[in-house]
Amino acid sequence: MQTETLWRGDTIELPAAFELPPGEAFSVHVEAPDGLAARLFWVRPVKAYIGRNGDWNNSALKEYVPDILWESLPESVPADGLLRLWLRVAAPKNAVPGVHTVSLHIACTGQTQIRNFQLRVVDLTLPEGGFSLELWQYPYTAARYYGVPAEELFGQEHCGLLRGHLRLYNQAGGDILTCTICEDPWNSQTFDPYPSMVKWTRRADGSFVFDYTHFDAWINLAEDCGLTGAIKCFSLLPWGNRLRFWDEQSGKELVIAPKPGSREWRRIFGAFLADFIAHLDANGRFSRTYIALDERPAPAMRHALRLVSRYVNADGNPLKISCAVNSLRRGRRLFARFDDVSMEQKQVPRKGRSLRKIITKRRENGQLTTLYNCVGDYPGSFARSLPEESAWAVWYALAQGMDGFLRWALDAWVGDPLTDISYKFWESGDPFFIYPAAHAADSPLSLRDSPPAERAAPRSGVGSPPRESPRFAMLSQGVRDVRKARYLLEYGSAETRDKLKELLENMRRPNGKINAYGAKEGTEESAKQVLADLRSLRDAL
């Protein structure tokens, strides 16, 4: 029996699948010793497209994928005869060190199966911080899903819904907030457009005024939920260069597309930066705020860097800039100018230590470097990925000497994610790690085939926390494990430090494959490597 190590204040995720007669009733019993808290979930399936792009609306190319941690168990064994359960065991900060056994008992058709898990609680406390997690948040999507009217955005009900999202994110290690400062900076790549939290108005004389009501309310809520880290603001370089604002003279909304670096672009965004910086100074949030850029062309990013450098706050400092980059061909000099850089996973060289030297130099300069993965990457964090791939990616970031892990997105839901998570652009599950709470009038099973048009928009979600995916649970475990590893690399015994260093230096990104419908996924061999890497790394903690 494999022994898992738990630190004080730590949590372990334990998937468990049982083969049972389809359609039969069953009962479950969990035995856990005093001092350890155990929670059991059913890994509920949801319909998902098996490819990327292509014929995503073809139901013949969809399958049910186990991707929702559901506290209510089904009444009978699923039709495929596989009961997928998920056991979560937590050790409080005052847990007594020692070896404990947690048992999962499944009774069905007069027979009982028992699965034992041996856990060793050690006399160490899970460190706080030390490795960042950034998952981009989409608060307007929750408003659409739960039917919150436009005039009530960031009001009591909306904030009540979002509080569950932010707390779950914060508990996983997330402390970085996503904000929008212009309308739909990603040019509607998600199911829901992403409105600006700053409302722009052009007056009759051509000057601009800015309303920060949503922006401030969102940050106030996040701070109330424990998020006090960086505030990432998208963007001076919206995709498509589109800028939407209310025009007083015409009495309607206008859209323009000033070219980055042009006189018009410098004038408009310069006026915004001056006003924005004064607002941040007044609210004491300037030092935490970044202008954020996402996968923009190098010439446009140079224009953004120059413009931001020209506007300073009362102390003479410009805003910091963060950037997600999906190509190192944009130049090392440009790379060095960003205060916070996230690099796409497949850009990491498979051999050599040149990247680690760059990251070390950036850290010496007070700059941050993180890793992200996205469509086309393996290992990934899609619904059809092994959940453990999410944990592996976090460890891979540590192996490169990086400061954290980034991924979009926490909660950019499709139309009805409890029914079908397919979307036209990406592998299923790519835009979100968590799911809505169940609709009050629906059972978990009736949700599966209930068309959205036949269901009333729920207004009862306040106080109901969102539901995790196995991917999110394993991502969270990866963050916890990496924070423990960083602690041991500094304070552990020489033997422990040497073992961890050896394992991290030998991590190699496995090769995936493109399936017949365009999705990047693992092979049998690469899946074995991912699981073996995680087993060795966890055993070293």
C-alpha positions, 0 to 999 in steps of 0.5 A: 500500500502506497503511503502518502505524506501530509504536512500539518495544514495540508490536504491530499487528493485521492481518486478511487474508481470501483468496477461494479454491476451497472444499474445496481444500488450501492452504499459508501462508508468512509472511515477516518481517524480522529484528527483528519477530515475526509470528504467524498465526491462523485466524479460526475460526467459532463458532455465534451467535444473530443477535439479542438475547433473543427466540428465541435457541434457534432454530437457524434464527436462528443463523449461524457468525461468525468470532470465535476466533483459532486458531493451527492452520489448517484443512486445507482452504479453508472451504465459503464459499471465504473463508479468514480469517487474522489476522496479528500483528506485534510490534516489540521494545523494541530494534527498529531504526527504519525501514520494513519489509515483512511478506508473507503467501503463500497457495498453493492449486491451483497459484496463489499470492496474496501480501499485503504489509504495510508497517510503519514502526517509529519511534524511540518506545517504547510508554508504560506506563499512561496509560489504564486498561482494566477487563474484569470477570473471572469465575474461577468460570466457568473452574472450571465449564468445566474441571471443577474441584471446589468443594473445589479452588477457587483451588487449584493447578489452578484458579489455573493455569487463571486465570493465563492469563486474567489475564496475557492481560488484563494484557498488553492493559492491564488492571490492575483486579480484579473481586471479589465480597463477596456471593453472586451480586451480578448475580442470575444474569444470566450462564450461571454464578451468581457466588459470593461470594469472601467467605463469610458465616456468621450465628452463633446470637447473630445476629452475622456472621463472614466468611471471606476465603479465596477473596478473598485467594487471588484477589488474591494470584494477580492480583498474581502476574500483574502486576495491582496496580491497583484492587480493585473489590468487588461489592456493597453493592447486589446486584441483587434485594437478595438476601443469601445466608449460612450460618445456624448456628442452622438449619444451612442456607443462607438468603437474605434481601432487606433493603431498601437504607437499612433498619435491617436493611440498615444493621446487616448491611452495617455489620458487614461493612464494619467487618470488611472494612476491618480485613481490608484494613488488615491486608493493606495493600490498603485504599487500592486497594479500592473498593466497586463498584456497577453500574447501581443506582437513585439512592436505593439508591446514596445509601444506599450512599454514606452507609453507606460514609462512616460506616466508616473505617480506622485512618487515618480514611479510608472506602473509595472507591466506584466506579459504572457508570451508565447514566443521567445523569438520576440527578443531577450531584450524585450523579455527583460523589460517586463516586471512580470513575465509568463512563458508558454510551456512549449517555449521552454527548451527541452535541453540546457540551462540557458532559461534558468540563468535568465530567470535567475537574473530576472529574480535578482532584478526583482522581476517575476517569471511564471509558466503557463500552458494553453491549447496545443500544450501537453501536459495540459489542463483539459477535461480529457487530460489526466487530472494529474497533468495539472499538478505536473505542470506546476512542478515543471514550473518549479523545475525551471526555477520559476516563481509561479504558474498561470492559467486562464481561466478560473470560470469563463463558462460556456453557455450551460457548463453543467450540461455540455462543456464543448466550445468552438475554439478549444479543447473542452474544459480549457476556459474554466477549472470550476463549475456552477453550483447545481440549479435549485430545481434540478437534480444532478442527473436531470441536468445532463439532458435538460436543454438550457432553453427549457430551464429558468435562469436560477436566482438562488446561487448566492451562498452556493459555492462553485464545484471543483473539477478534478483538474482544479483539485490536482492543480491545488495539490501541485501548488501545495506540494511545490510550496513544500518543496521550496521550503525543503530546498531551503531548510531540509536536510542535505539528503532531501535537498539533493534528492529534490534537486536531482528530480527537478533537474531531470524533469523532461516534458513528455511528448503528446500527440494530436488526435484525429480532431485536433486536440493535443493529448497524451499517449500511454507512455507519456501518461506513465511518465507524468504519473511516475514523475509525480510519484517520485517528487511526492515521495521526496517531500 
